[in-house]
Amino acid sequence: MPIDFVKLNSSPRVLIEAHLRPVAGTRIQPTGFPDLGPAIYDAADGTPTLLVESAQSMANRLEAVCWDEAADDLAADLQGLPFVRVTLAGLGNGTDTTCSLLEFHRLNSPYIMSGFTTDNRLFAETLKPELGMSAVAAAGKKGKKKEAEGDTGDSSSEKEPDDVAGVVNLRKLAAVCFKYDPNSLIHGVFLEKIAGRLRHPRALSAFVEASGIGRADSGGVKFDRVLPKPKVAGVDAKGGYGNVPFHRAEFTAKTITAFFSLDLAQLRGYGLGDDATQLLIAVSLWKVRAFLDSTMRLRTACELELIDGEKSIIVKRPDSFALPTATELSTTVRDLVGKCKSQFASPAVTELTWNNPKSKE
């Protein structure tokens, strides 16, 4: 079943729910937050609810399915899509790399923006003219007159950071992002290293929520068979020695649901043309399908699966739309990649070097 783009053209969004359960047992280990722990709250009807996986964590997981760790390359179904790869000179044995699909800020990663192209240009400087923006030196700013004797009150030596001039054209930003890494338009991009006005929000959002929860407390001990009482050797638990008991909080739930929302109106608003828009939709739906078809092992004690296979995946909007299979989606993606090549960087993989020795000569 191919994607029914005609049906999607008249819809502002796609909403998908997937009903899940633990692969083994009944307990789940939720995501945790510093100074908060698990996110527990009451739903509008008072039902005890737990955030199993946050929107920001799900964005990372939906990006992770695009990368084949074993091959250290783009997933086979997405071959041909552009992205930026960076060689991290001076780290490891000189062959360490990262890329825009793995970096937490995507194209705005410092390793990308401070990376040098093959012709020894900063990538950030390469993007500015393509975005229709140029750097301008900031004027000195005057501070308050100081009371100290001999101070003239002129602090013009204090400079504001350089800025970029030009009206922000978000369609042009979309075209540039699509050229170098379409993934950044799906999960959001903020090129604040160029200008704080250059941003697109996430088009694809997701989270996992558990309802009707119950707390399942347990614990254990880190067992030291060499020095169970480390003080006898003049060491302590701070150094990792001794038997250390610990507490563990897990949860049971009546229902566990993954929610996905794809903003079709936002994708159409990029003004990239029908083929490019359809490619972004197809890749987004492929990400959802690839995640649901995966092991969904979110943590050591949180591995989930669909309760009843395909029947567990429910498209709430638009009506009568169904999520295609991974095979059907990958076929559509490959076809649209071919149609969009003229809008991609050439070659599709932009190679950069961070900490480039040549840039210091």
Contacts in CASP RR format, 6 or more apart in sequence:
PFRMAT RR
TARGET T0000
AUTHOR 0000-0000-0000
METHOD contacts of the structure
MODEL  1
MPIDFVKLNSSPRVLIEAHLRPVAGTRIQPTGFPDLGPAIYDAADGTPTL
LVESAQSMANRLEAVCWDEAADDLAADLQGLPFVRVTLAGLGNGTDTTCS
LLEFHRLNSPYIMSGFTTDNRLFAETLKPELGMSAVAAAGKKGKKKEAEG
DTGDSSSEKEPDDVAGVVNLRKLAAVCFKYDPNSLIHGVFLEKIAGRLRH
PRALSAFVEASGIGRADSGGVKFDRVLPKPKVAGVDAKGGYGNVPFHRAE
FTAKTITAFFSLDLAQLRGYGLGDDATQLLIAVSLWKVRAFLDSTMRLRT
ACELELIDGEKSIIVKRPDSFALPTATELSTTVRDLVGKCKSQFASPAVT
ELTWNNPKSKE
1 322 0 8 1.000
1 324 0 8 1.000
1 325 0 8 1.000
1 328 0 8 1.000
2 324 0 8 1.000
2 328 0 8 1.000
2 331 0 8 1.000
2 332 0 8 1.000
3 278 0 8 1.000
3 281 0 8 1.000
3 282 0 8 1.000
3 285 0 8 1.000
3 324 0 8 1.000
3 328 0 8 1.000
3 329 0 8 1.000
3 332 0 8 1.000
4 321 0 8 1.000
5 278 0 8 1.000
5 281 0 8 1.000
7 318 0 8 1.000
7 320 0 8 1.000
7 321 0 8 1.000
8 14 0 8 1.000
8 264 0 8 1.000
8 281 0 8 1.000
8 318 0 8 1.000
8 321 0 8 1.000
10 318 0 8 1.000
11 264 0 8 1.000
11 317 0 8 1.000
11 318 0 8 1.000
11 321 0 8 1.000
12 263 0 8 1.000
12 264 0 8 1.000
12 265 0 8 1.000
13 261 0 8 1.000
13 262 0 8 1.000
13 263 0 8 1.000
13 264 0 8 1.000
13 265 0 8 1.000
13 317 0 8 1.000
14 260 0 8 1.000
14 261 0 8 1.000
14 262 0 8 1.000
14 264 0 8 1.000
14 285 0 8 1.000
14 315 0 8 1.000
14 317 0 8 1.000
14 318 0 8 1.000
14 321 0 8 1.000
15 259 0 8 1.000
15 260 0 8 1.000
15 261 0 8 1.000
15 315 0 8 1.000
15 316 0 8 1.000
15 317 0 8 1.000
16 259 0 8 1.000
16 260 0 8 1.000
16 261 0 8 1.000
16 262 0 8 1.000
16 288 0 8 1.000
16 313 0 8 1.000
16 314 0 8 1.000
16 315 0 8 1.000
16 316 0 8 1.000
16 323 0 8 1.000
17 257 0 8 1.000
17 258 0 8 1.000
17 259 0 8 1.000
17 260 0 8 1.000
17 313 0 8 1.000
17 314 0 8 1.000
17 316 0 8 1.000
18 257 0 8 1.000
18 258 0 8 1.000
18 260 0 8 1.000
18 292 0 8 1.000
18 306 0 8 1.000
18 312 0 8 1.000
18 313 0 8 1.000
18 314 0 8 1.000
19 255 0 8 1.000
19 256 0 8 1.000
19 257 0 8 1.000
19 306 0 8 1.000
19 307 0 8 1.000
19 308 0 8 1.000
19 312 0 8 1.000
19 314 0 8 1.000
20 208 0 8 1.000
20 256 0 8 1.000
20 257 0 8 1.000
20 258 0 8 1.000
20 296 0 8 1.000
20 304 0 8 1.000
20 305 0 8 1.000
20 306 0 8 1.000
20 307 0 8 1.000
20 312 0 8 1.000
21 256 0 8 1.000
21 304 0 8 1.000
21 305 0 8 1.000
21 307 0 8 1.000
22 28 0 8 1.000
22 256 0 8 1.000
22 302 0 8 1.000
22 303 0 8 1.000
22 304 0 8 1.000
22 305 0 8 1.000
23 303 0 8 1.000
23 304 0 8 1.000
23 305 0 8 1.000
24 303 0 8 1.000
26 252 0 8 1.000
27 216 0 8 1.000
27 250 0 8 1.000
27 251 0 8 1.000
27 252 0 8 1.000
27 301 0 8 1.000
28 52 0 8 1.000
28 210 0 8 1.000
28 250 0 8 1.000
28 251 0 8 1.000
28 252 0 8 1.000
28 253 0 8 1.000
28 256 0 8 1.000
28 301 0 8 1.000
28 302 0 8 1.000
28 304 0 8 1.000
29 250 0 8 1.000
29 251 0 8 1.000
29 298 0 8 1.000
29 299 0 8 1.000
29 300 0 8 1.000
29 301 0 8 1.000
29 302 0 8 1.000
30 38 0 8 1.000
30 39 0 8 1.000
30 50 0 8 1.000
30 51 0 8 1.000
30 52 0 8 1.000
30 53 0 8 1.000
30 210 0 8 1.000
30 251 0 8 1.000
30 302 0 8 1.000
31 38 0 8 1.000
31 39 0 8 1.000
31 51 0 8 1.000
31 52 0 8 1.000
31 53 0 8 1.000
31 54 0 8 1.000
31 57 0 8 1.000
31 298 0 8 1.000
31 299 0 8 1.000
32 38 0 8 1.000
32 39 0 8 1.000
33 39 0 8 1.000
38 50 0 8 1.000
38 51 0 8 1.000
38 249 0 8 1.000
38 251 0 8 1.000
39 50 0 8 1.000
39 51 0 8 1.000
39 54 0 8 1.000
40 48 0 8 1.000
40 49 0 8 1.000
40 50 0 8 1.000
40 213 0 8 1.000
41 49 0 8 1.000
41 51 0 8 1.000
42 48 0 8 1.000
42 49 0 8 1.000
43 49 0 8 1.000
43 211 0 8 1.000
47 211 0 8 1.000
47 212 0 8 1.000
48 211 0 8 1.000
48 212 0 8 1.000
48 213 0 8 1.000
48 214 0 8 1.000
49 209 0 8 1.000
49 210 0 8 1.000
49 211 0 8 1.000
49 212 0 8 1.000
49 213 0 8 1.000
50 209 0 8 1.000
50 210 0 8 1.000
50 211 0 8 1.000
50 213 0 8 1.000
50 251 0 8 1.000
50 253 0 8 1.000
51 207 0 8 1.000
51 208 0 8 1.000
51 209 0 8 1.000
52 208 0 8 1.000
52 209 0 8 1.000
52 210 0 8 1.000
52 256 0 8 1.000
52 298 0 8 1.000
52 302 0 8 1.000
53 61 0 8 1.000
53 207 0 8 1.000
53 208 0 8 1.000
53 258 0 8 1.000
53 298 0 8 1.000
54 207 0 8 1.000
55 202 0 8 1.000
55 205 0 8 1.000
55 206 0 8 1.000
55 207 0 8 1.000
58 205 0 8 1.000
58 206 0 8 1.000
58 207 0 8 1.000
58 208 0 8 1.000
59 187 0 8 1.000
59 202 0 8 1.000
59 204 0 8 1.000
59 205 0 8 1.000
59 206 0 8 1.000
60 104 0 8 1.000
61 291 0 8 1.000
61 298 0 8 1.000
62 187 0 8 1.000
62 204 0 8 1.000
62 206 0 8 1.000
62 287 0 8 1.000
62 288 0 8 1.000
62 291 0 8 1.000
63 101 0 8 1.000
63 102 0 8 1.000
63 183 0 8 1.000
63 187 0 8 1.000
63 287 0 8 1.000
65 75 0 8 1.000
65 287 0 8 1.000
65 290 0 8 1.000
65 291 0 8 1.000
65 294 0 8 1.000
66 74 0 8 1.000
66 75 0 8 1.000
66 78 0 8 1.000
66 101 0 8 1.000
66 183 0 8 1.000
66 287 0 8 1.000
66 290 0 8 1.000
67 73 0 8 1.000
67 74 0 8 1.000
67 75 0 8 1.000
67 99 0 8 1.000
67 101 0 8 1.000
67 102 0 8 1.000
68 74 0 8 1.000
68 75 0 8 1.000
68 76 0 8 1.000
72 97 0 8 1.000
74 80 0 8 1.000
74 81 0 8 1.000
74 83 0 8 1.000
74 101 0 8 1.000
75 290 0 8 1.000
77 286 0 8 1.000
77 290 0 8 1.000
77 326 0 8 1.000
77 329 0 8 1.000
77 330 0 8 1.000
77 333 0 8 1.000
77 334 0 8 1.000
78 283 0 8 1.000
78 286 0 8 1.000
78 330 0 8 1.000
78 333 0 8 1.000
78 337 0 8 1.000
79 334 0 8 1.000
79 337 0 8 1.000
80 337 0 8 1.000
80 338 0 8 1.000
80 344 0 8 1.000
80 348 0 8 1.000
81 182 0 8 1.000
81 183 0 8 1.000
81 283 0 8 1.000
81 333 0 8 1.000
81 337 0 8 1.000
81 344 0 8 1.000
81 348 0 8 1.000
82 179 0 8 1.000
82 180 0 8 1.000
82 181 0 8 1.000
82 182 0 8 1.000
82 344 0 8 1.000
82 345 0 8 1.000
82 348 0 8 1.000
82 349 0 8 1.000
82 350 0 8 1.000
83 99 0 8 1.000
83 100 0 8 1.000
83 101 0 8 1.000
83 180 0 8 1.000
83 181 0 8 1.000
83 183 0 8 1.000
83 348 0 8 1.000
83 349 0 8 1.000
83 350 0 8 1.000
84 99 0 8 1.000
84 100 0 8 1.000
84 107 0 8 1.000
84 112 0 8 1.000
84 123 0 8 1.000
84 180 0 8 1.000
84 181 0 8 1.000
84 349 0 8 1.000
84 350 0 8 1.000
84 352 0 8 1.000
85 97 0 8 1.000
85 98 0 8 1.000
85 99 0 8 1.000
85 100 0 8 1.000
85 349 0 8 1.000
85 350 0 8 1.000
85 351 0 8 1.000
85 352 0 8 1.000
86 97 0 8 1.000
86 98 0 8 1.000
86 99 0 8 1.000
86 109 0 8 1.000
86 111 0 8 1.000
86 112 0 8 1.000
86 115 0 8 1.000
86 352 0 8 1.000
86 353 0 8 1.000
86 354 0 8 1.000
87 94 0 8 1.000
87 95 0 8 1.000
87 96 0 8 1.000
87 97 0 8 1.000
87 351 0 8 1.000
87 352 0 8 1.000
87 353 0 8 1.000
87 354 0 8 1.000
88 94 0 8 1.000
88 96 0 8 1.000
88 97 0 8 1.000
88 98 0 8 1.000
88 111 0 8 1.000
88 354 0 8 1.000
88 355 0 8 1.000
89 353 0 8 1.000
89 354 0 8 1.000
89 355 0 8 1.000
89 356 0 8 1.000
89 357 0 8 1.000
90 96 0 8 1.000
90 355 0 8 1.000
91 355 0 8 1.000
98 109 0 8 1.000
98 111 0 8 1.000
100 106 0 8 1.000
100 107 0 8 1.000
100 109 0 8 1.000
100 112 0 8 1.000
100 180 0 8 1.000
100 181 0 8 1.000
100 183 0 8 1.000
100 184 0 8 1.000
101 181 0 8 1.000
101 183 0 8 1.000
103 109 0 8 1.000
103 111 0 8 1.000
103 112 0 8 1.000
105 190 0 8 1.000
106 181 0 8 1.000
106 183 0 8 1.000
106 184 0 8 1.000
106 187 0 8 1.000
106 188 0 8 1.000
106 189 0 8 1.000
107 113 0 8 1.000
107 177 0 8 1.000
107 180 0 8 1.000
107 181 0 8 1.000
107 184 0 8 1.000
107 189 0 8 1.000
107 191 0 8 1.000
108 189 0 8 1.000
108 190 0 8 1.000
108 191 0 8 1.000
108 192 0 8 1.000
108 193 0 8 1.000
110 193 0 8 1.000
111 354 0 8 1.000
112 123 0 8 1.000
112 352 0 8 1.000
112 354 0 8 1.000
113 122 0 8 1.000
113 123 0 8 1.000
113 124 0 8 1.000
113 191 0 8 1.000
113 193 0 8 1.000
113 194 0 8 1.000
114 122 0 8 1.000
114 123 0 8 1.000
114 124 0 8 1.000
114 354 0 8 1.000
115 122 0 8 1.000
115 123 0 8 1.000
115 352 0 8 1.000
115 353 0 8 1.000
115 354 0 8 1.000
115 356 0 8 1.000
116 122 0 8 1.000
116 123 0 8 1.000
116 352 0 8 1.000
116 353 0 8 1.000
116 354 0 8 1.000
116 356 0 8 1.000
116 358 0 8 1.000
116 359 0 8 1.000
117 123 0 8 1.000
117 126 0 8 1.000
117 350 0 8 1.000
117 351 0 8 1.000
117 352 0 8 1.000
118 351 0 8 1.000
120 356 0 8 1.000
120 358 0 8 1.000
120 359 0 8 1.000
123 350 0 8 1.000
123 352 0 8 1.000
124 193 0 8 1.000
124 194 0 8 1.000
127 176 0 8 1.000
127 191 0 8 1.000
127 194 0 8 1.000
128 134 0 8 1.000
128 135 0 8 1.000
128 164 0 8 1.000
128 194 0 8 1.000
130 172 0 8 1.000
130 176 0 8 1.000
130 179 0 8 1.000
131 169 0 8 1.000
131 172 0 8 1.000
131 173 0 8 1.000
131 176 0 8 1.000
131 194 0 8 1.000
131 198 0 8 1.000
132 166 0 8 1.000
132 169 0 8 1.000
132 172 0 8 1.000
133 164 0 8 1.000
133 165 0 8 1.000
133 166 0 8 1.000
133 168 0 8 1.000
133 194 0 8 1.000
133 195 0 8 1.000
134 164 0 8 1.000
134 165 0 8 1.000
134 166 0 8 1.000
135 162 0 8 1.000
135 163 0 8 1.000
135 164 0 8 1.000
135 165 0 8 1.000
136 162 0 8 1.000
136 163 0 8 1.000
136 164 0 8 1.000
136 165 0 8 1.000
137 162 0 8 1.000
138 159 0 8 1.000
138 160 0 8 1.000
138 161 0 8 1.000
138 162 0 8 1.000
138 163 0 8 1.000
139 160 0 8 1.000
140 156 0 8 1.000
140 157 0 8 1.000
140 158 0 8 1.000
140 159 0 8 1.000
140 160 0 8 1.000
141 155 0 8 1.000
141 156 0 8 1.000
141 158 0 8 1.000
141 159 0 8 1.000
141 160 0 8 1.000
142 153 0 8 1.000
142 154 0 8 1.000
142 155 0 8 1.000
142 156 0 8 1.000
143 153 0 8 1.000
143 155 0 8 1.000
143 158 0 8 1.000
144 153 0 8 1.000
145 151 0 8 1.000
145 152 0 8 1.000
145 153 0 8 1.000
146 153 0 8 1.000
163 195 0 8 1.000
164 194 0 8 1.000
164 195 0 8 1.000
168 195 0 8 1.000
168 197 0 8 1.000
168 198 0 8 1.000
170 200 0 8 1.000
170 270 0 8 1.000
171 269 0 8 1.000
171 270 0 8 1.000
171 271 0 8 1.000
173 189 0 8 1.000
173 191 0 8 1.000
173 198 0 8 1.000
173 200 0 8 1.000
174 185 0 8 1.000
174 200 0 8 1.000
174 269 0 8 1.000
174 270 0 8 1.000
174 271 0 8 1.000
174 272 0 8 1.000
175 270 0 8 1.000
175 272 0 8 1.000
175 343 0 8 1.000
177 184 0 8 1.000
177 185 0 8 1.000
177 189 0 8 1.000
177 200 0 8 1.000
178 185 0 8 1.000
178 270 0 8 1.000
178 272 0 8 1.000
178 276 0 8 1.000
178 280 0 8 1.000
178 343 0 8 1.000
178 344 0 8 1.000
179 343 0 8 1.000
179 344 0 8 1.000
179 345 0 8 1.000
180 345 0 8 1.000
180 350 0 8 1.000
182 276 0 8 1.000
182 279 0 8 1.000
182 280 0 8 1.000
182 283 0 8 1.000
183 283 0 8 1.000
184 200 0 8 1.000
185 200 0 8 1.000
185 203 0 8 1.000
185 267 0 8 1.000
185 270 0 8 1.000
185 280 0 8 1.000
186 202 0 8 1.000
186 203 0 8 1.000
186 204 0 8 1.000
186 280 0 8 1.000
186 283 0 8 1.000
186 284 0 8 1.000
186 287 0 8 1.000
187 202 0 8 1.000
187 203 0 8 1.000
187 204 0 8 1.000
188 199 0 8 1.000
188 200 0 8 1.000
188 201 0 8 1.000
188 202 0 8 1.000
188 203 0 8 1.000
189 198 0 8 1.000
189 199 0 8 1.000
189 200 0 8 1.000
190 196 0 8 1.000
190 198 0 8 1.000
190 199 0 8 1.000
190 200 0 8 1.000
191 198 0 8 1.000
191 199 0 8 1.000
192 198 0 8 1.000
192 199 0 8 1.000
200 266 0 8 1.000
200 270 0 8 1.000
201 266 0 8 1.000
202 263 0 8 1.000
203 262 0 8 1.000
203 263 0 8 1.000
203 266 0 8 1.000
203 267 0 8 1.000
203 280 0 8 1.000
203 284 0 8 1.000
204 260 0 8 1.000
204 261 0 8 1.000
204 262 0 8 1.000
204 263 0 8 1.000
204 284 0 8 1.000
204 287 0 8 1.000
204 288 0 8 1.000
205 260 0 8 1.000
205 261 0 8 1.000
205 263 0 8 1.000
206 258 0 8 1.000
206 259 0 8 1.000
206 260 0 8 1.000
206 261 0 8 1.000
206 288 0 8 1.000
206 291 0 8 1.000
207 258 0 8 1.000
207 259 0 8 1.000
208 256 0 8 1.000
208 257 0 8 1.000
208 258 0 8 1.000
208 259 0 8 1.000
208 298 0 8 1.000
208 304 0 8 1.000
209 256 0 8 1.000
209 257 0 8 1.000
209 259 0 8 1.000
210 251 0 8 1.000
210 253 0 8 1.000
210 255 0 8 1.000
210 256 0 8 1.000
210 257 0 8 1.000
211 253 0 8 1.000
211 254 0 8 1.000
211 255 0 8 1.000
211 256 0 8 1.000
211 257 0 8 1.000
212 253 0 8 1.000
212 254 0 8 1.000
212 255 0 8 1.000
213 251 0 8 1.000
213 252 0 8 1.000
213 253 0 8 1.000
213 254 0 8 1.000
214 251 0 8 1.000
214 252 0 8 1.000
214 253 0 8 1.000
215 249 0 8 1.000
215 250 0 8 1.000
215 251 0 8 1.000
216 249 0 8 1.000
216 250 0 8 1.000
216 251 0 8 1.000
216 252 0 8 1.000
217 247 0 8 1.000
217 248 0 8 1.000
217 249 0 8 1.000
217 250 0 8 1.000
218 248 0 8 1.000
218 250 0 8 1.000
219 245 0 8 1.000
219 246 0 8 1.000
219 247 0 8 1.000
219 248 0 8 1.000
220 245 0 8 1.000
220 246 0 8 1.000
220 248 0 8 1.000
221 243 0 8 1.000
221 244 0 8 1.000
221 245 0 8 1.000
221 246 0 8 1.000
222 242 0 8 1.000
222 243 0 8 1.000
222 244 0 8 1.000
222 245 0 8 1.000
222 246 0 8 1.000
223 243 0 8 1.000
224 230 0 8 1.000
224 240 0 8 1.000
224 241 0 8 1.000
224 242 0 8 1.000
224 243 0 8 1.000
224 244 0 8 1.000
227 233 0 8 1.000
227 235 0 8 1.000
227 241 0 8 1.000
227 242 0 8 1.000
228 242 0 8 1.000
228 243 0 8 1.000
229 242 0 8 1.000
230 236 0 8 1.000
230 237 0 8 1.000
230 241 0 8 1.000
230 242 0 8 1.000
233 241 0 8 1.000
235 241 0 8 1.000
237 244 0 8 1.000
250 301 0 8 1.000
256 304 0 8 1.000
258 292 0 8 1.000
260 288 0 8 1.000
262 281 0 8 1.000
262 284 0 8 1.000
262 285 0 8 1.000
262 288 0 8 1.000
264 281 0 8 1.000
267 277 0 8 1.000
267 280 0 8 1.000
267 281 0 8 1.000
267 284 0 8 1.000
268 277 0 8 1.000
270 276 0 8 1.000
270 277 0 8 1.000
270 280 0 8 1.000
271 277 0 8 1.000
272 280 0 8 1.000
272 343 0 8 1.000
275 336 0 8 1.000
275 339 0 8 1.000
275 340 0 8 1.000
276 340 0 8 1.000
276 343 0 8 1.000
278 332 0 8 1.000
278 336 0 8 1.000
279 333 0 8 1.000
279 336 0 8 1.000
279 337 0 8 1.000
279 339 0 8 1.000
279 340 0 8 1.000
282 329 0 8 1.000
282 332 0 8 1.000
282 333 0 8 1.000
282 336 0 8 1.000
283 333 0 8 1.000
285 323 0 8 1.000
285 324 0 8 1.000
285 329 0 8 1.000
286 326 0 8 1.000
286 329 0 8 1.000
286 330 0 8 1.000
286 333 0 8 1.000
288 323 0 8 1.000
289 323 0 8 1.000
289 324 0 8 1.000
289 325 0 8 1.000
289 326 0 8 1.000
289 329 0 8 1.000
290 326 0 8 1.000
292 306 0 8 1.000
292 313 0 8 1.000
293 326 0 8 1.000
295 303 0 8 1.000
296 303 0 8 1.000
296 304 0 8 1.000
296 305 0 8 1.000
297 303 0 8 1.000
298 304 0 8 1.000
306 312 0 8 1.000
306 313 0 8 1.000
313 323 0 8 1.000
315 321 0 8 1.000
315 322 0 8 1.000
315 323 0 8 1.000
324 332 0 8 1.000
341 348 0 8 1.000
END
